[in-house]
Amino acid sequence: MKILEIEKSIYRQRLNRVIVGFIITLTILSITFGSVLIAIFSEAMNDVAIAVGESEPASNFKYNFLGVVFALLSCAAILQYLKTTRFFHEIFYVWQLKQIHNLIYRKLKRIKVAAFENIDINAMIVLDYYYTSLNQVYVLDDNTLTISSLKQEHQKLNEFILSKGLSINIEQFDKKMIKTF
């Protein structure tokens, strides 16, 4: 996946709108679905409870919970549909980067061993991509706590590559490279 230039202010603005929209939509749909389920099933269940001899009506917790589940599924379907729109371009791009980061992170120890001990060019390309794209995500998400250690790791990799007389480019990165480690 190619690293794109993302305008931080646009990304943050759109992400905040999506988060607020998701919360509002989830809330409204949860209440709506819960109310509909209660209206449909609660009356019948209360009639059964009274007929059996119970003095208290049944709890509506399960209907409200089911309403939240339906609302989550609906919101997920909406986001799935909207993720390829222009408005979601930056958000979806960062989401994809974070998925790649997760794949790399799970194999990071093996990738580092391959890069620094086995002098594996593909491992160095994966690490360079990882550090470069992770830096971009940290900047976009205002993660200033660990960015300095990330830059140190990236500098260490770059110095190692130069010391070996190699030349790599993050454009060479292919997601399939991760599977080899």
Secondary structure, DSSP 8 states (H G I E B T S, - for coil): -------HHHHHHHHHHHHHHHHHHHHHHHHHHHHHHIIIIIHHHHHHHHHHT-SS----HHHHHHHHHHHHHHHHHHHHHHTTSGGGHHHHHHHHHHHHHHHHHHTHHHHHHHHHTS--HHHHHHHHHHHHHHHHHHHHTT--SSHHHHHHHHHHHHHHHHHTT----GGG--GGGGGG-
